Amino acid sequence: MARDIEPLRRYFRCCRDAATFDDLRVAATDYYGSTSVVMASYMHYPPVGAHDFDGQIRVGEFGYPEAWRETYLAEELHLCDPLARRAVNFTRPYFWSESPSLPNLTPDERDYLQRAAAQNMGEGIGIPLFGPAGRNGYAALGFGRPERPPADEVLELQAAAQMGHLAYCRLLLRALPNGTVLSAREREILRWVARGRTNSQIAEALQLSRNTVETYIRRSFEKLDVNDRVSAALRGIALGMVD
């Protein structure tokens, strides 16, 4: 029998209309309650150079065994969770039971998988999430039983997780500082910097003097609050100024 997609549509509308993170959290909890999901976690990875990048990964979750939840957060197990670490390289959801077959698992990752298996949480899926200017994320959805849900439900869950991630990014970006404003020429030169071009090469390509290029780069460094070309390129990518 075909699944009723009205809960998904309602969740999409809630994501569109959410005004606060709490609105989004409530909507997600209500939606996942209509599915096979009994536990879920979400991670957001601020891109290097973004205003909120501090080396930490934001983790939100519900439904996991309390002892495992405390251990995961306290020991920062996302650093050795193979699905969480590799999510940005995936193009589809991965079942938890597929994790031991991932290539080139490190000893820490194998240890993590053994510890997770000991929790008897059943089957689940890891979903890669993609957002604006490299704001990616990861969702882990557990079913509390060994059986996998139907393929159509997995597709629905993937769509829901992606929509929730984009809604989270929208609210997050609204709360962050407005960002840095570079002139059109500064942005153009920053793009060349990000491609590894020297000041002389940039000057030749844009038919400017080298001193002029150096002036633009110095101004960009000041506006971006960085001291070197690599940091400037990373900050520009994170702010959507470099493509």
TORPA-4810 file (N, C-alpha, C, O; in nm, 3 decimals):
<nodes>
NODE_1_0.084_-0.119_0.000_0.000_0.000_0.000_0.088_0.125_0.000_0.186_0.132_0.074_M
NODE_2_0.053_0.222_-0.082_0.133_0.344_-0.094_0.129_0.423_0.036_0.027_0.427_0.105_A
NODE_3_0.242_0.487_0.068_0.250_0.568_0.189_0.173_0.698_0.171_0.168_0.756_0.063_R
NODE_4_0.114_0.744_0.281_0.048_0.873_0.283_0.156_0.981_0.292_0.230_0.985_0.390_D
NODE_5_0.167_1.067_0.192_0.273_1.167_0.191_0.228_1.301_0.251_0.304_1.398_0.250_I
NODE_6_0.106_1.306_0.303_0.061_1.432_0.363_0.149_1.475_0.479_0.177_1.594_0.491_E
NODE_7_0.196_1.383_0.568_0.288_1.428_0.675_0.415_1.492_0.620_0.468_1.586_0.678_P
NODE_8_0.465_1.440_0.508_0.584_1.498_0.447_0.554_1.638_0.393_0.632_1.731_0.412_L
NODE_9_0.440_1.652_0.327_0.402_1.784_0.276_0.386_1.883_0.391_0.428_1.998_0.380_R
NODE_10_0.325_1.838_0.499_0.307_1.925_0.615_0.443_1.966_0.673_0.462_2.081_0.713_R
NODE_11_0.536_1.871_0.677_0.669_1.902_0.728_0.740_2.002_0.638_0.806_2.093_0.687_Y
NODE_12_0.728_1.985_0.507_0.787_2.080_0.414_0.733_2.221_0.438_0.808_2.318_0.438_F
NODE_13_0.601_2.231_0.460_0.542_2.362_0.486_0.595_2.421_0.616_0.621_2.541_0.625_R
NODE_14_0.611_2.335_0.717_0.664_2.382_0.845_0.808_2.430_0.829_0.847_2.530_0.889_C
NODE_15_0.888_2.359_0.749_1.025_2.402_0.723_1.027_2.538_0.655_1.109_2.624_0.687_C
NODE_16_0.938_2.555_0.562_0.930_2.683_0.489_0.891_2.797_0.583_0.943_2.908_0.570_R
NODE_17_0.801_2.770_0.676_0.745_2.876_0.759_0.812_2.891_0.895_0.781_2.985_0.968_D
NODE_18_0.904_2.800_0.931_0.965_2.804_1.063_1.033_2.939_1.088_1.110_2.987_1.005_A
NODE_19_1.003_2.999_1.203_1.063_3.127_1.238_1.174_3.113_1.341_1.254_3.204_1.359_A
NODE_20_1.178_2.999_1.409_1.280_2.975_1.512_1.331_2.832_1.500_1.271_2.747_1.436_T
NODE_21_1.446_2.808_1.566_1.500_2.672_1.568_1.406_2.579_1.643_1.396_2.461_1.610_F
NODE_22_1.336_2.632_1.743_1.242_2.548_1.817_1.125_2.507_1.728_1.078_2.394_1.737_D
NODE_23_1.078_2.598_1.643_0.973_2.562_1.547_1.018_2.444_1.462_0.942_2.350_1.438_D
NODE_24_1.143_2.451_1.418_1.196_2.346_1.331_1.211_2.215_1.406_1.181_2.108_1.352_L
NODE_25_1.257_2.222_1.530_1.273_2.101_1.612_1.140_2.033_1.634_1.130_1.911_1.620_R
NODE_26_1.037_2.109_1.669_0.904_2.052_1.693_0.849_1.988_1.566_0.793_1.879_1.569_V
NODE_27_0.866_2.059_1.453_0.816_2.006_1.325_0.886_1.876_1.290_0.821_1.782_1.244_A
NODE_28_1.018_1.869_1.311_1.092_1.747_1.279_1.048_1.632_1.369_1.031_1.519_1.321_A
NODE_29_1.031_1.658_1.497_0.989_1.553_1.590_0.852_1.500_1.552_0.828_1.379_1.554_T
NODE_30_0.760_1.590_1.517_0.626_1.548_1.476_0.632_1.465_1.348_0.566_1.362_1.337_D
NODE_31_0.711_1.512_1.250_0.717_1.439_1.124_0.775_1.300_1.143_0.716_1.201_1.099_Y
NODE_32_0.891_1.290_1.209_0.955_1.160_1.222_0.868_1.064_1.304_0.882_0.943_1.292_Y
NODE_33_0.780_1.119_1.388_0.688_1.034_1.461_0.588_0.964_1.371_0.524_0.867_1.412_G
NODE_34_0.573_1.013_1.247_0.481_0.950_1.152_0.551_0.847_1.064_0.489_0.787_0.977_S
NODE_35_0.680_0.826_1.088_0.760_0.734_1.007_0.810_0.618_1.092_0.767_0.600_1.206_T
NODE_36_0.899_0.539_1.036_0.959_0.427_1.109_1.072_0.471_1.202_1.127_0.389_1.275_S
NODE_37_1.105_0.598_1.201_1.219_0.649_1.278_1.183_0.658_1.427_1.079_0.714_1.464_V
NODE_38_1.270_0.603_1.511_1.251_0.614_1.656_1.365_0.691_1.723_1.356_0.726_1.840_V
NODE_39_1.471_0.716_1.649_1.583_0.795_1.701_1.647_0.869_1.585_1.654_0.817_1.473_M
NODE_40_1.693_0.989_1.611_1.751_1.070_1.503_1.855_1.164_1.558_1.846_1.209_1.672_A
NODE_41_1.955_1.193_1.476_2.054_1.296_1.510_2.087_1.375_1.385_2.077_1.326_1.273_S
NODE_42_2.125_1.499_1.408_2.156_1.591_1.298_2.284_1.665_1.332_2.302_1.713_1.444_Y
NODE_43_2.374_1.674_1.236_2.499_1.746_1.253_2.512_1.850_1.144_2.482_1.825_1.027_M
NODE_44_2.558_1.968_1.183_2.581_2.077_1.089_2.729_2.111_1.091_2.788_2.128_1.197_H
NODE_45_2.789_2.120_0.971_2.932_2.149_0.961_2.951_2.290_0.904_2.942_2.308_0.782_Y
NODE_46_2.978_2.390_0.988_3.008_2.523_0.932_3.135_2.517_0.849_3.234_2.457_0.892_P
NODE_47_3.136_2.577_0.731_3.255_2.570_0.647_3.370_2.652_0.705_3.349_2.752_0.773_P
NODE_48_3.491_2.608_0.676_3.609_2.681_0.721_3.603_2.824_0.668_3.580_2.847_0.549_V
NODE_49_3.624_2.920_0.757_3.622_3.060_0.717_3.490_3.129_0.743_3.483_3.252_0.736_G
NODE_50_3.384_3.052_0.772_3.255_3.113_0.801_3.259_3.182_0.937_3.343_3.150_1.021_A
NODE_51_3.168_3.277_0.958_3.168_3.353_1.083_3.148_3.262_1.205_3.197_3.292_1.313_H
NODE_52_3.075_3.153_1.187_3.047_3.065_1.301_3.139_2.943_1.305_3.114_2.851_1.382_D
NODE_53_3.244_2.942_1.223_3.335_2.828_1.226_3.426_2.839_1.348_3.499_2.936_1.363_F
NODE_54_3.420_2.737_1.434_3.506_2.736_1.552_3.565_2.597_1.576_3.614_2.568_1.685_D
NODE_55_3.558_2.512_1.473_3.613_2.377_1.487_3.517_2.279_1.551_3.548_2.161_1.561_G
NODE_56_3.399_2.327_1.593_3.301_2.239_1.658_3.191_2.202_1.559_3.161_2.275_1.465_Q
NODE_57_3.132_2.085_1.583_3.019_2.040_1.501_2.893_2.042_1.586_2.890_1.986_1.695_I
NODE_58_2.791_2.107_1.536_2.665_2.115_1.610_2.591_1.983_1.598_2.575_1.930_1.488_R
NODE_59_2.547_1.929_1.711_2.477_1.800_1.711_2.344_1.816_1.784_2.338_1.865_1.897_V
NODE_60_2.236_1.775_1.717_2.105_1.769_1.779_2.052_1.628_1.765_2.075_1.564_1.663_G
NODE_61_1.980_1.579_1.865_1.935_1.440_1.856_1.814_1.416_1.947_1.782_1.495_2.035_E
NODE_62_1.747_1.302_1.921_1.643_1.255_2.012_1.631_1.104_1.997_1.662_1.048_1.891_F
NODE_63_1.585_1.038_2.102_1.548_0.897_2.096_1.657_0.797_2.120_1.628_0.679_2.138_G
NODE_64_1.783_0.838_2.122_1.892_0.742_2.143_1.899_0.699_2.290_1.856_0.773_2.378_Y
NODE_65_1.953_0.579_2.316_1.974_0.539_2.456_2.056_0.645_2.529_2.156_0.693_2.476_P
NODE_66_2.014_0.681_2.649_2.077_0.792_2.719_2.227_0.772_2.738_2.305_0.865_2.720_E
NODE_67_2.267_0.650_2.775_2.409_0.625_2.798_2.490_0.647_2.671_2.599_0.704_2.674_A
NODE_68_2.436_0.599_2.558_2.506_0.617_2.429_2.509_0.764_2.390_2.610_0.813_2.340_W
NODE_69_2.399_0.834_2.412_2.393_0.976_2.381_2.500_1.052_2.457_2.572_1.133_2.399_R
NODE_70_2.511_1.028_2.586_2.609_1.098_2.668_2.751_1.064_2.624_2.838_1.151_2.618_E
NODE_71_2.774_0.937_2.593_2.907_0.895_2.549_2.943_0.959_2.415_3.054_1.008_2.397_T
NODE_72_2.848_0.958_2.322_2.873_1.014_2.188_2.912_1.160_2.197_3.005_1.204_2.130_Y
NODE_73_2.839_1.236_2.278_2.867_1.379_2.289_2.995_1.405_2.368_3.079_1.485_2.327_L
NODE_74_3.010_1.337_2.482_3.125_1.362_2.568_3.257_1.325_2.501_3.357_1.395_2.515_A
NODE_75_3.257_1.213_2.428_3.380_1.166_2.364_3.394_1.214_2.220_3.487_1.177_2.149_E
NODE_76_3.299_1.298_2.177_3.301_1.351_2.039_3.318_1.238_1.938_3.407_1.241_1.853_E
NODE_77_3.230_1.140_1.949_3.244_1.022_1.864_3.214_1.049_1.717_3.240_0.965_1.632_L
NODE_78_3.159_1.167_1.687_3.139_1.199_1.546_3.273_1.202_1.472_3.278_1.188_1.349_H
NODE_79_3.382_1.220_1.547_3.514_1.225_1.485_3.560_1.089_1.435_3.649_1.081_1.351_L
NODE_80_3.499_0.981_1.486_3.537_0.847_1.439_3.415_0.767_1.391_3.425_0.647_1.368_C
NODE_81_3.301_0.834_1.377_3.183_0.772_1.318_3.204_0.771_1.166_3.202_0.878_1.105_D
NODE_82_3.223_0.655_1.104_3.261_0.653_0.962_3.157_0.714_0.869_3.192_0.773_0.767_P
NODE_83_3.028_0.700_0.903_2.927_0.761_0.817_2.927_0.912_0.833_2.918_0.984_0.733_L
NODE_84_2.937_0.961_0.954_2.938_1.106_0.977_3.061_1.169_0.913_3.052_1.277_0.855_A
NODE_85_3.176_1.103_0.924_3.300_1.159_0.871_3.301_1.161_0.719_3.360_1.251_0.658_R
NODE_86_3.237_1.065_0.657_3.246_1.052_0.511_3.121_1.099_0.439_3.111_1.086_0.317_R
NODE_87_3.025_1.152_0.513_2.894_1.182_0.455_2.903_1.272_0.332_2.831_1.251_0.234_A
NODE_88_2.992_1.372_0.335_2.997_1.465_0.222_3.045_1.400_0.094_3.034_1.460_-0.013_V
NODE_89_3.098_1.280_0.103_3.142_1.208_-0.017_3.036_1.113_-0.071_3.055_1.050_-0.175_N
NODE_90_2.923_1.102_0.001_2.817_1.010_-0.041_2.718_1.080_-0.133_2.701_1.202_-0.127_F
NODE_91_2.655_1.001_-0.217_2.548_1.054_-0.302_2.415_0.988_-0.271_2.315_1.012_-0.339_T
NODE_92_2.412_0.904_-0.168_2.289_0.835_-0.130_2.294_0.804_0.019_2.402_0.808_0.079_R
NODE_93_2.180_0.773_0.079_2.183_0.729_0.219_2.254_0.593_0.230_2.244_0.509_0.141_P
NODE_94_2.324_0.575_0.341_2.390_0.447_0.370_2.326_0.386_0.493_2.306_0.452_0.595_Y
NODE_95_2.293_0.256_0.481_2.241_0.185_0.598_2.354_0.162_0.698_2.469_0.140_0.661_F
NODE_96_2.318_0.167_0.826_2.420_0.143_0.929_2.488_0.009_0.910_2.608_-0.005_0.934_W
NODE_97_2.412_-0.090_0.867_2.469_-0.224_0.850_2.571_-0.230_0.737_2.648_-0.327_0.729_S
NODE_98_2.574_-0.129_0.651_2.674_-0.123_0.544_2.808_-0.067_0.592_2.909_-0.081_0.523_E
NODE_99_2.809_-0.005_0.709_2.929_0.064_0.756_3.054_-0.023_0.759_3.160_0.023_0.717_S
NODE_100_3.045_-0.149_0.809_3.168_-0.231_0.813_3.229_-0.258_0.676_3.345_-0.298_0.667_P
NODE_101_3.151_-0.238_0.569_3.202_-0.264_0.434_3.262_-0.140_0.368_3.311_-0.148_0.255_S
NODE_102_3.260_-0.027_0.437_3.320_0.094_0.380_3.470_0.072_0.362_3.533_0.007_0.445_L
NODE_103_3.527_0.126_0.256_3.671_0.104_0.232_3.759_0.182_0.329_3.723_0.290_0.376_P
NODE_104_3.875_0.125_0.357_3.980_0.194_0.432_3.936_0.244_0.569_3.969_0.355_0.608_N
NODE_105_3.863_0.161_0.641_3.824_0.198_0.777_3.947_0.205_0.867_4.034_0.119_0.860_L
NODE_106_3.953_0.308_0.949_4.065_0.321_1.043_4.037_0.237_1.167_3.923_0.196_1.189_T
NODE_107_4.138_0.210_1.249_4.115_0.138_1.374_4.012_0.208_1.463_3.930_0.142_1.527_P
NODE_108_4.017_0.342_1.469_3.919_0.415_1.549_3.778_0.396_1.496_3.683_0.385_1.574_D
NODE_109_3.764_0.393_1.366_3.631_0.373_1.306_3.580_0.232_1.334_3.462_0.215_1.364_E
NODE_110_3.666_0.134_1.325_3.624_-0.004_1.355_3.585_-0.018_1.502_3.489_-0.087_1.535_R
NODE_111_3.659_0.048_1.588_3.625_0.046_1.730_3.489_0.112_1.754_3.409_0.063_1.834_D
NODE_112_3.465_0.223_1.685_3.335_0.290_1.697_3.221_0.197_1.655_3.120_0.188_1.723_Y
NODE_113_3.238_0.129_1.543_3.133_0.041_1.493_3.105_-0.072_1.592_2.989_-0.110_1.610_L
NODE_114_3.205_-0.123_1.657_3.185_-0.228_1.757_3.109_-0.173_1.877_3.019_-0.239_1.929_Q
NODE_115_3.144_-0.054_1.920_3.076_0.006_2.034_2.931_0.037_2.000_2.841_0.017_2.082_R
NODE_116_2.907_0.088_1.878_2.769_0.118_1.837_2.685_-0.008_1.826_2.569_-0.010_1.866_A
NODE_117_2.744_-0.116_1.771_2.671_-0.242_1.756_2.630_-0.298_1.892_2.526_-0.362_1.904_A
NODE_118_2.712_-0.275_1.993_2.683_-0.326_2.126_2.560_-0.259_2.189_2.506_-0.309_2.288_A
NODE_119_2.517_-0.148_2.132_2.400_-0.077_2.185_2.268_-0.139_2.138_2.162_-0.105_2.189_Q
NODE_120_2.275_-0.230_2.039_2.156_-0.297_1.987_2.047_-0.197_1.945_1.931_-0.210_1.983_N
NODE_121_2.088_-0.099_1.868_1.992_0.003_1.824_1.921_-0.036_1.694_1.835_0.038_1.647_M
NODE_122_1.956_-0.151_1.637_1.891_-0.194_1.515_1.947_-0.125_1.392_2.057_-0.070_1.394_G
NODE_123_1.869_-0.128_1.284_1.910_-0.069_1.157_1.884_0.081_1.157_1.801_0.131_1.233_E
NODE_124_1.956_0.150_1.072_1.937_0.293_1.055_1.999_0.337_0.925_2.055_0.256_0.851_G
NODE_125_1.989_0.465_0.895_2.049_0.520_0.774_2.125_0.648_0.808_2.087_0.724_0.896_I
NODE_126_2.234_0.668_0.735_2.309_0.792_0.741_2.286_0.869_0.612_2.305_0.814_0.503_G
NODE_127_2.246_0.994_0.623_2.206_1.073_0.506_2.297_1.194_0.490_2.304_1.277_0.581_I
NODE_128_2.368_1.206_0.377_2.447_1.327_0.352_2.355_1.444_0.321_2.254_1.428_0.252_P
NODE_129_2.389_1.562_0.371_2.307_1.681_0.353_2.394_1.793_0.296_2.508_1.810_0.338_L
NODE_130_2.339_1.868_0.203_2.417_1.971_0.135_2.343_2.104_0.140_2.222_2.111_0.122_F
NODE_131_2.422_2.210_0.166_2.361_2.341_0.181_2.439_2.450_0.112_2.533_2.421_0.038_G
NODE_132_2.401_2.576_0.134_2.462_2.689_0.064_2.606_2.713_0.108_2.639_2.700_0.226_P
NODE_133_2.691_2.748_0.012_2.830_2.785_0.037_2.903_2.683_0.123_2.977_2.719_0.214_A
NODE_134_2.882_2.555_0.094_2.954_2.449_0.164_2.901_2.419_0.303_2.970_2.351_0.380_G
NODE_135_2.782_2.466_0.338_2.723_2.434_0.469_2.656_2.296_0.459_2.536_2.284_0.437_R
NODE_136_2.738_2.195_0.477_2.688_2.059_0.466_2.651_2.003_0.603_2.675_2.067_0.706_N
NODE_137_2.594_1.885_0.603_2.554_1.824_0.728_2.534_1.675_0.713_2.566_1.615_0.610_G
NODE_138_2.479_1.616_0.817_2.462_1.471_0.821_2.346_1.439_0.913_2.334_1.495_1.022_Y
NODE_139_2.261_1.350_0.869_2.150_1.302_0.953_2.161_1.152_0.971_2.186_1.079_0.875_A
NODE_140_2.143_1.105_1.093_2.140_0.962_1.124_2.002_0.931_1.179_1.959_0.988_1.278_A
NODE_141_1.933_0.839_1.113_1.796_0.802_1.152_1.792_0.654_1.186_1.825_0.570_1.102_L
NODE_142_1.753_0.622_1.309_1.750_0.484_1.353_1.608_0.430_1.363_1.515_0.503_1.395_G
NODE_143_1.593_0.301_1.334_1.461_0.239_1.331_1.433_0.147_1.449_1.321_0.101_1.467_F
NODE_144_1.535_0.121_1.531_1.515_0.042_1.652_1.484_-0.104_1.629_1.441_-0.174_1.721_G
NODE_145_1.504_-0.152_1.508_1.480_-0.293_1.475_1.573_-0.331_1.361_1.623_-0.242_1.291_R
NODE_146_1.598_-0.458_1.340_1.695_-0.498_1.236_1.643_-0.483_1.093_1.722_-0.475_1.000_P
NODE_147_1.511_-0.478_1.075_1.455_-0.472_0.940_1.472_-0.333_0.879_1.463_-0.231_0.948_E
NODE_148_1.495_-0.330_0.750_1.502_-0.204_0.678_1.362_-0.159_0.637_1.278_-0.243_0.607_R
NODE_149_1.335_-0.028_0.635_1.206_0.020_0.587_1.199_0.007_0.436_1.302_-0.014_0.372_P
NODE_150_1.081_0.019_0.376_1.069_0.013_0.230_1.153_0.121_0.162_1.178_0.227_0.220_P
NODE_151_1.195_0.093_0.041_1.281_0.185_-0.034_1.216_0.322_-0.052_1.284_0.424_-0.046_A
NODE_152_1.084_0.324_-0.075_1.017_0.453_-0.093_1.022_0.537_0.034_1.032_0.660_0.027_D
NODE_153_1.016_0.472_0.149_1.024_0.549_0.273_1.164_0.605_0.293_1.181_0.715_0.346_E
NODE_154_1.264_0.530_0.252_1.401_0.581_0.261_1.416_0.707_0.176_1.477_0.804_0.220_V
NODE_155_1.359_0.706_0.056_1.363_0.825_-0.030_1.293_0.942_0.036_1.340_1.055_0.030_L
NODE_156_1.179_0.914_0.099_1.104_1.019_0.168_1.186_1.078_0.282_1.190_1.199_0.301_E
NODE_157_1.250_0.991_0.359_1.331_1.037_0.472_1.450_1.120_0.424_1.487_1.219_0.488_L
NODE_158_1.508_1.081_0.312_1.619_1.159_0.257_1.571_1.299_0.219_1.637_1.398_0.249_Q
NODE_159_1.456_1.306_0.153_1.402_1.436_0.113_1.370_1.522_0.235_1.397_1.642_0.236_A
NODE_160_1.312_1.460_0.339_1.277_1.534_0.460_1.401_1.586_0.530_1.403_1.701_0.575_A
NODE_161_1.504_1.503_0.540_1.627_1.546_0.607_1.693_1.661_0.532_1.742_1.755_0.594_A
NODE_162_1.693_1.654_0.401_1.753_1.761_0.321_1.674_1.891_0.337_1.733_1.998_0.350_Q
NODE_163_1.543_1.882_0.337_1.461_2.001_0.354_1.483_2.063_0.492_1.493_2.185_0.506_M
NODE_164_1.492_1.978_0.594_1.517_2.028_0.728_1.652_2.096_0.738_1.666_2.198_0.806_G
NODE_165_1.752_2.041_0.672_1.886_2.101_0.673_1.884_2.239_0.609_1.944_2.333_0.662_H
NODE_166_1.817_2.253_0.497_1.811_2.383_0.430_1.736_2.485_0.516_1.772_2.603_0.520_L
NODE_167_1.631_2.440_0.585_1.558_2.530_0.674_1.647_2.574_0.790_1.646_2.690_0.830_A
NODE_168_1.726_2.480_0.843_1.819_2.512_0.951_1.921_2.616_0.903_1.950_2.713_0.973_Y
NODE_169_1.975_2.595_0.782_2.071_2.691_0.726_2.008_2.829_0.710_2.073_2.930_0.738_C
NODE_170_1.884_2.833_0.666_1.816_2.962_0.648_1.807_3.037_0.781_1.838_3.156_0.788_R
NODE_171_1.766_2.967_0.886_1.754_3.032_1.017_1.891_3.069_1.072_1.906_3.176_1.132_L
NODE_172_1.988_2.984_1.052_2.122_3.010_1.103_2.184_3.132_1.036_2.241_3.218_1.104_L
NODE_173_2.174_3.139_0.905_2.233_3.251_0.832_2.165_3.382_0.866_2.228_3.488_0.865_L
NODE_174_2.037_3.375_0.897_1.965_3.496_0.937_2.018_3.549_1.070_2.020_3.670_1.093_R
NODE_175_2.060_3.457_1.158_2.106_3.496_1.291_2.252_3.539_1.293_2.297_3.602_1.388_A
NODE_176_2.329_3.506_1.187_2.470_3.540_1.182_2.489_3.684_1.137_2.397_3.744_1.082_L
NODE_177_2.608_3.741_1.159_2.634_3.876_1.109_2.610_3.883_0.959_2.619_3.782_0.888_P
NODE_178_2.580_4.002_0.910_2.547_4.019_0.769_2.662_3.984_0.676_2.643_3.960_0.557_N
NODE_179_2.782_3.980_0.732_2.895_3.937_0.652_2.976_4.053_0.597_2.952_4.169_0.627_G
NODE_180_3.072_4.017_0.515_3.167_4.112_0.461_3.124_4.152_0.320_3.078_4.069_0.241_T
NODE_181_3.141_4.278_0.290_3.106_4.327_0.157_3.235_4.362_0.083_3.309_4.451_0.124_V
NODE_182_3.260_4.292_-0.025_3.372_4.323_-0.112_3.320_4.388_-0.240_3.209_4.360_-0.285_L
NODE_183_3.401_4.473_-0.296_3.364_4.533_-0.424_3.371_4.428_-0.534_3.427_4.320_-0.514_S
NODE_184_3.314_4.461_-0.648_3.315_4.367_-0.759_3.459_4.331_-0.799_3.489_4.215_-0.827_A
NODE_185_3.547_4.431_-0.801_3.687_4.405_-0.837_3.757_4.321_-0.730_3.834_4.231_-0.763_R
NODE_186_3.729_4.349_-0.603_3.789_4.270_-0.495_3.745_4.125_-0.503_3.825_4.034_-0.482_E
NODE_187_3.618_4.103_-0.533_3.569_3.965_-0.547_3.634_3.897_-0.665_3.670_3.779_-0.658_R
NODE_188_3.649_3.970_-0.775_3.711_3.913_-0.895_3.855_3.871_-0.865_3.897_3.761_-0.904_E
NODE_189_3.929_3.956_-0.798_4.068_3.923_-0.766_4.074_3.810_-0.665_4.163_3.725_-0.673_I
NODE_190_3.981_3.807_-0.570_3.980_3.698_-0.472_3.957_3.564_-0.541_4.014_3.463_-0.500_L
NODE_191_3.876_3.562_-0.644_3.855_3.437_-0.719_3.986_3.390_-0.783_4.015_3.270_-0.785_R
NODE_192_4.065_3.484_-0.835_4.194_3.447_-0.891_4.288_3.397_-0.782_4.362_3.300_-0.802_W
NODE_193_4.285_3.461_-0.667_4.367_3.416_-0.554_4.332_3.273_-0.517_4.420_3.191_-0.492_V
NODE_194_4.202_3.244_-0.512_4.157_3.110_-0.475_4.201_3.005_-0.576_4.211_2.886_-0.542_A
NODE_195_4.228_3.047_-0.699_4.275_2.954_-0.802_4.427_2.939_-0.801_4.484_2.871_-0.886_R
NODE_196_4.492_3.005_-0.704_4.636_2.989_-0.689_4.721_3.078_-0.776_4.840_3.054_-0.791_G
NODE_197_4.661_3.182_-0.834_4.738_3.271_-0.921_4.822_3.369_-0.838_4.780_3.413_-0.731_R
NODE_198_4.938_3.403_-0.888_5.024_3.502_-0.823_4.972_3.642_-0.855_4.889_3.660_-0.943_T
NODE_199_5.023_3.740_-0.781_4.982_3.879_-0.807_5.018_3.922_-0.949_4.942_3.993_-1.015_N
NODE_200_5.133_3.878_-0.996_5.175_3.914_-1.132_5.082_3.852_-1.236_5.045_3.917_-1.333_S
NODE_201_5.045_3.727_-1.215_4.954_3.660_-1.309_4.817_3.726_-1.309_4.755_3.742_-1.414_Q
NODE_202_4.769_3.765_-1.190_4.640_3.832_-1.181_4.646_3.967_-1.252_4.554_4.003_-1.326_I
NODE_203_4.755_4.040_-1.229_4.770_4.171_-1.293_4.768_4.158_-1.445_4.705_4.238_-1.514_A
NODE_204_4.837_4.058_-1.497_4.841_4.038_-1.642_4.704_4.000_-1.696_4.662_4.050_-1.800_E
NODE_205_4.634_3.911_-1.625_4.503_3.865_-1.671_4.401_3.979_-1.673_4.316_3.985_-1.762_A
NODE_206_4.409_4.068_-1.574_4.310_4.176_-1.562_4.359_4.308_-1.619_4.288_4.409_-1.615_L
NODE_207_4.482_4.308_-1.674_4.541_4.427_-1.732_4.547_4.541_-1.630_4.508_4.655_-1.658_Q
NODE_208_4.597_4.505_-1.510_4.617_4.602_-1.403_4.765_4.601_-1.366_4.839_4.509_-1.403_L
NODE_209_4.807_4.703_-1.293_4.944_4.700_-1.242_4.951_4.606_-1.122_4.851_4.582_-1.054_S
NODE_210_5.071_4.554_-1.097_5.087_4.466_-0.983_5.057_4.540_-0.853_4.998_4.482_-0.762_R
NODE_211_5.096_4.667_-0.843_5.069_4.745_-0.722_4.919_4.759_-0.698_4.873_4.754_-0.583_N
NODE_212_4.843_4.775_-0.806_4.697_4.786_-0.792_4.638_4.656_-0.739_4.553_4.657_-0.651_T
NODE_213_4.684_4.544_-0.795_4.637_4.414_-0.747_4.672_4.395_-0.600_4.588_4.348_-0.522_V
NODE_214_4.793_4.431_-0.561_4.834_4.416_-0.422_4.748_4.502_-0.329_4.718_4.462_-0.217_E
NODE_215_4.709_4.620_-0.376_4.622_4.706_-0.296_4.486_4.642_-0.275_4.433_4.641_-0.164_T
NODE_216_4.428_4.588_-0.383_4.298_4.522_-0.372_4.306_4.402_-0.276_4.217_4.380_-0.194_Y
NODE_217_4.413_4.326_-0.287_4.428_4.208_-0.201_4.442_4.251_-0.055_4.384_4.189_0.034_I
NODE_218_4.519_4.355_-0.031_4.537_4.403_0.107_4.403_4.450_0.165_4.373_4.421_0.281_R
NODE_219_4.324_4.520_0.085_4.191_4.564_0.131_4.102_4.444_0.161_4.028_4.443_0.260_R
NODE_220_4.109_4.343_0.076_4.027_4.223_0.096_4.067_4.152_0.225_3.981_4.107_0.300_S
NODE_221_4.197_4.142_0.251_4.245_4.081_0.375_4.187_4.155_0.496_4.142_4.092_0.591_F
NODE_222_4.189_4.287_0.492_4.137_4.367_0.604_3.988_4.343_0.624_3.942_4.327_0.737_E
NODE_223_3.912_4.341_0.514_3.767_4.321_0.525_3.732_4.181_0.571_3.637_4.161_0.646_K
NODE_224_3.811_4.082_0.527_3.785_3.943_0.562_3.847_3.905_0.696_3.822_3.796_0.748_L
NODE_225_3.927_3.994_0.752_3.995_3.971_0.880_4.084_3.848_0.872_4.078_3.760_0.958_D
NODE_226_4.168_3.842_0.769_4.263_3.732_0.751_4.401_3.790_0.723_4.416_3.910_0.699_V
NODE_227_4.502_3.704_0.728_4.639_3.751_0.710_4.714_3.682_0.597_4.830_3.714_0.572_N
NODE_228_4.650_3.588_0.529_4.720_3.515_0.424_4.623_3.477_0.313_4.502_3.485_0.329_D
NODE_229_4.679_3.434_0.201_4.599_3.407_0.082_4.511_3.284_0.099_4.396_3.283_0.053_R
NODE_230_4.563_3.180_0.164_4.482_3.059_0.183_4.360_3.089_0.268_4.249_3.048_0.235_V
NODE_231_4.380_3.162_0.380_4.267_3.196_0.467_4.167_3.283_0.393_4.046_3.268_0.411_S
NODE_232_4.217_3.375_0.311_4.127_3.462_0.234_4.042_3.379_0.138_3.922_3.402_0.125_A
NODE_233_4.105_3.283_0.070_4.031_3.199_-0.024_3.926_3.117_0.048_3.812_3.106_0.001_A
NODE_234_3.963_3.058_0.162_3.867_2.977_0.238_3.752_3.061_0.290_3.637_3.019_0.284_L
NODE_235_3.784_3.180_0.342_3.676_3.268_0.390_3.586_3.311_0.276_3.464_3.318_0.293_R
NODE_236_3.644_3.339_0.160_3.564_3.378_0.045_3.470_3.268_-0.001_3.355_3.294_-0.037_G
NODE_237_3.519_3.144_0.000_3.435_3.028_-0.036_3.322_3.014_0.064_3.207_2.994_0.025_I
NODE_238_3.355_3.024_0.194_3.255_3.007_0.299_3.146_3.112_0.292_3.031_3.086_0.327_A
NODE_239_3.182_3.232_0.248_3.086_3.341_0.239_3.018_3.347_0.104_2.939_3.438_0.079_L
NODE_240_3.047_3.252_0.017_2.982_3.248_-0.114_3.036_3.350_-0.212_2.971_3.381_-0.312_G
NODE_241_3.155_3.404_-0.184_3.214_3.504_-0.273_3.301_3.443_-0.382_3.335_3.509_-0.480_M
NODE_242_3.337_3.316_-0.365_3.422_3.247_-0.460_3.350_3.123_-0.509_3.299_3.045_-0.429_V
NODE_243_3.345_3.104_-0.639_3.281_2.985_-0.695_3.376_2.912_-0.786_3.341_2.809_-0.843_D
</nodes>
